[in-house]
Amino acid sequence: MREGFDLTLWLVLDVVFVVSSVTALILAAMAREDAYRAADKKTKSFWLMILAVTVALNLFVEVLFLSLAGLIATIVFFVDVRPALKKVSGGGGRRGGSSSDGPYGPYNGGR
């Protein structure tokens, strides 16, 4: 019975690791190169390389230590790098305003 639980737990953790690392890789690829420099967060190629290695390790290597190291890199991206990129890119959540607001305030059609 314990073996079945261990296997299930490992499969769930493996899926979480893979999904989170693939998501981080996609988000890192979608961000602009200059946003990384403006946010002072290494370079886009650095993060793409780290996250691609993480995805490869999670998919092909079943060593818990390496998977945890990749998970830490993924967490750092989500907690530190991505919010800084969103802030620099102007992608921070909309608080108030309408869908017709421009970057410098509301757009009123020249009225």
Residue pairs with C-beta under 8 A, 6 or more apart in sequence:
13 67
14 58
14 67
17 58
17 67
17 70
17 71
17 74
18 55
18 58
18 59
20 71
20 74
20 78
21 51
21 54
21 55
21 58
21 70
21 71
21 74
22 55
24 51
24 54
24 74
24 77
24 78
24 82
25 48
25 51
25 52
25 54
25 55
27 77
27 82
28 44
28 47
28 48
28 51
28 77
28 81
29 48
31 44
31 82
31 85
31 89
32 44
32 89
33 43
33 44
35 85
35 88
35 89
36 42
36 43
36 44
36 47
36 81
36 85
37 43
38 88
39 81
39 84
39 85
39 87
39 88
40 84
41 47
41 80
41 81
41 84
41 85
42 81
47 77
47 81
50 73
50 77
51 73
51 74
51 77
53 70
54 70
54 71
54 73
54 74
55 70
57 63
57 66
57 67
57 69
57 70
58 67
58 70
61 67
85 91
86 92
90 103
94 101
97 106
98 106
100 106
100 107
101 107
